[in-house]
């Protein structure tokens, strides 16, 4: 049924149907009978999927990536929808409307999206208020907060701007992700340069008592990826989220004139899979065992999820895969992963992390 429903939804402007879907998901989280029913139908309860990562217990490895629940409005729903954790945001220090529309586009031939939302959100204070109201339920899962730079803040004031969000959300979230890699805020990706990234990450790390990770772009040169990995180890970060959306348009099945008409923005979904996996493998080779790696980008199937785990990801995330895969997407991936863990002779998915990576003597 979902492919038919998806076809119908794709006839409605992308951001409008997103708001409708978000409203339904928010209701699942807030209405107890709906939450309990969703939990019974959509959650995979399997002990082999449990893991403890940077001091936090995760019931399953697939989480919702940042970008869908920008304002922490659905935090009580994601566990009931089958996700093992969720990342809210991106949240900025001050509320902002984001970029003018249209700013969200579908590429069904590529099972992809292009967005230039521009960190539209209600601000860190509003997100903090909702996190304080978080319910204690049987389907509650870890919640990470993804923080970014307010658009109107100058680059030289970025550290203080990030600290507004870190200080408000740090006491309420389970972990924090510093987003310096969205292509939709002017100058944001410049913060990935180690000289500017070091003081930012050090300040955020010092301001909170929860694990801090950094999210990087797939468009970085390999040498830059290595430098950020080394910096993360040097500063004692918990890990790296790899990767954000890409500005590349290479290899798309969607006609070039249609893609060009959509304009600038970050591409997510299936076309990102190869580069995201490549970055994961590079990071694991360099800092595997010293940093937790969360892999995101182009994951659609249990086979792909298993490949990321075996390549070195302790956790995985998706957003576009959820859009194209529907409400049973997380359940299918988790069931498939549980089968693969047992077929490989493991008693826990943690034993599989990095098992396909080259070993040095």
N, C-alpha and C positions, 0 to 999 in steps of 0.2 A: 504493500500500500504506500510505503513512503516515497518511492520514485514518482508515483502519480501525484502525491501531495507536493513533492518538491517542484514538479513541473508547474503546478498551480501557483505555488508561492513565488516562483520565478517570474510570474506575470505581474507581480506587484513590485513597485520600486524597492530596491534592496534595503534601504534604511527603514522604510515603513514596515516591511515584514519582520525586520529584526526587532523593532519595537513591540510588535504583536507577540512574537515568540518569547521575547524577554518577559513580557507581562504574564504570559502563561507560566513560565518557569518560576518567576517570583511568587506566583500564587501557589505553586507546588511547595515552595519552601515555607510559606506563611500559613497554609491551611493544613492542619495536622492530618486529617484523613487522606488528603491527596499525597502528602509527604510519605505517609506509611504505605499507601498503595503503591506509589512509585518505587519505594525501597524494596518492597516484596517482588516486584516485577523486574526491576532494572539492575539491582545490585548483585554482583558476583561475590558471594561469601566463600572464600577459599583460603585456608591458612598458608598455602604455598606462595601466595601473592603478597603476603605481608612483609614489610621491611622496616628497618630502623635506619633513617638517613639523617645525618647531621643532628642526631639527638632527638628526632621526631619520629613517632610511629605512623606509618602510612599503611592503610588497609589494602591498598592496591597501587600499582605503579603509574597508571595513566591518569593524568590530571588535566583540568581545563586550563588552557593557556590564557594569558592576559589579553584583553581586548573585547571580550564578550560582556563580562560583568564589571563595567568600568567603575560603578559607584557602590559596589558591595551590597547591592539590593537583593541578590539571589543567593547569598552565602549559605542559607539553610537548605537550599535545594540541590546543590551539586552532589553531595553524597548520595542523596536519594535517587539521583539520575545515573548513578553507577560510577562516578568519578572517584578516584582515590584521594584527590586533593584539588584545590582550585586556586587560581591566582587572580586577584582582583586588580582593576586598574586598566591602563596606566592612570595613576592618581597624581595630580600636581598640587603644589602648595596652595595655589589660589584656584577658584573655580574659573573655567573658561569654556566658551562655546565650541571651540575647535574650528576647523576650516569650513568655508562655505560649501554647500552642497551643489550638485551631487558629489558625493565623496566616498561611495561604496559601490563597487561594480563586480559583476559575476562573469566568470569565464567558464561556462559549463563544459565546453569542449576540452578544457584542461583540468577540470575539477579544481578550480582556483578562484581566488578573489583578488581584487586590487582595492586598497583603501588608502585614503589620505584624510582620515578622520581628524588628526591633529590634537590628540589627547583631549577630546571633549569630555569633561567630567565636572562633578559638583564640588570638587576640591577636597583636600585631605581632611578638613574638619568634618564635612558631611559623611565621608567614608568612616571616619573614626566613630561617629555617633552610631552608625549602623553596626559596626563591629562590636560595640559595647552591648548591643541588643541580641547578639548571637545566641541562638538556642542551644541547649545541651540536649542532644537527641542521639538515638542509636545510629543515625546516619550522618552524624557530624564528622567532617573530615578536616585535615589541616588546611588552613587558608594562608596563602602568601599575599603580600602587598607589593605590587609593582609600582615604583615611583619614578616620575620623570620631571623634566624642567618646564616650568610655566613659560609659555611662549614669549610674553612681554618682558621677561627677566633677561637682563644682559648676561653674556657669557661669563663676565668677571664676577657676577653675583650668583652664579649657578650653585655653588656649594651651599650657601645660606638658604637658597630656595629648596634644594633637596632636603636640607635638614629640617625644614618646617614639616614636610611629610614624614620624614623618618621619626621625628620626636612624637608626632601625633599617632602614627600607626604602629610604631615599634612595640609599645606596651600591649597592643591588642591583636596583632597578627602573629602567626607562627614562624614566619620567615619573611625576609625583605629582599626584593629584587631591584637593583639599581639599573634602570633602563637608560642607556646612552646610545641606543642603536636604532630607534625609529627613524625612518627617512622623512617623516611628515612634520617635524618641528625644525625650522631653520637653524643650522649650526649645531644641532644636538649631536650628530655623529662625530663632530670635531672633538667632543669630549672623550672619545675613545683613544685619542693619542695619550700615551702613557704619562707624559709630562702634566697633562691636565687631569687625567683620570686618577692619578695617585692621590692628590690632596682630597678629591671628591670622595673616593672610596674610603680613605682613611678617616675622614670626618664622619661619614655615615656609620662606619664600623664602630667608632668610638661612642656614638650617640645612642646606640641601642644594645639590648642584651639578648637579641635573637640572631639566628644565622643570617648572614648577608651574602647575597650572590650578585653577580653582574651579568647582564644580558647583552650579548654581542651580535653584530650584524654578519650575515653570510658573505657580504661583499668585501670584507677585510682581506688584505693580502695575508698570505700565510705567515710571513715574518711578524706582522702586527698581531696576529692571533697568538703566536708564541710569546710575544712581549706581554700581552695582557694576561696570559696564563701564568707567566713567571711573576707578574705583579700581584696577581690574586694569591699565589702561594706566599709571596713575601709579606703581604698584609694580613695573612691568616683568614682570608675569606672562606666561607663554607663551600662555595662552588661557582660554576658558570652555567648559565642558561644559553644553549646554542641550538637554534639561532632565531633572530628576528626575521622580519620580512625582507625581501630583496628588491632592489631597484632594477635588476636585470629583467629583460624581456626575451631572452634567448630561448629558442626551441619551442615556442608556443604553437599549439594547433589553431588557436583563435586567429582569424585573419588579421594581418598586421595593421590594416587601416582601422579596424574596430578597436584594437589595443591602443593605437595612437590616439583615437578619439576619446578614450577614457582618461588620458592624461597621466600626470605624475601620481606616484603613490607606491606603497609597498605591496609586492606580490606575495601571496601565501598559497599554500596548498600543494598539490602533487608536483608541480614543476620545481619546487624547492627541495624535494627529497634527496636528490643526489648530492647537492652541495652541503646540505645540512648533515648528512651522514659523513661526508668527507671531513667537515670541520670537527665533528665528534671524534672521529678516528684520530685526527691530528692532536686534539686536546688530550685524548686518553693516552696517546703515546708519550706526550710530554709531561702531563701532570696526573695521570691516572694513579689512584691510590692516595693522592695527596689532596685532591679536590673532588667534590661530588659534581657529576655532570648530569644536567637535565637536558634531554634532547627534544627539540620541537622543530617541526617543519616537514610537511609532506607525509606524515604518518597517516595511513588510511586503513591498514589491515593488521591482523595479528602477526603475519609473517614479517611485515616491516617493523612492527613494534619489537618483536623478538630479535631482529637484526640489530636494532639500536641498543637493546639490553646487552647483547653479546659483544657489541662494539665498544661498550664501556659506559652506557647510560644507566645510572641507578634509578632514575625516574624518567618518564616521557610525558609529553604534553601534546594537545591538539586543540584546534579551534575550527579551521576550515574543514577538517575531516568530520567534525561533529555536524557542521552545516550540511554537508553532502551525505553523511552516513545516517543521520537521524537519531532518534532517542535510544535505539538499541545499540548504537555504535560502540559505546564504552563497554557494555556488557559483552558484546561479541569479541572485542579485543581481549578483555580480561579472561573470558572462557578459553579463547585460543591460547593465550599465554600460559594459563594453568596447565593445559594439555601438553604444551611444549616443555614446560619445566619437568613434568613427570616423565615424558617420553625420553628426555635427556638424562634421566636418572638422578635429578636433583631433588632435594627436599624443600628448597626455598629458592625463590627467584634471585635472591642475593648471590647465590652460588654461581649464577649464570652471568653476572655482570662482568663484562670484559673477557669472557671465555673464548671469543673468537679473535681477540687481538693478538698480534704477533708477540711472542715472548722472547725476551733477551736472555742470553746465557750469563 
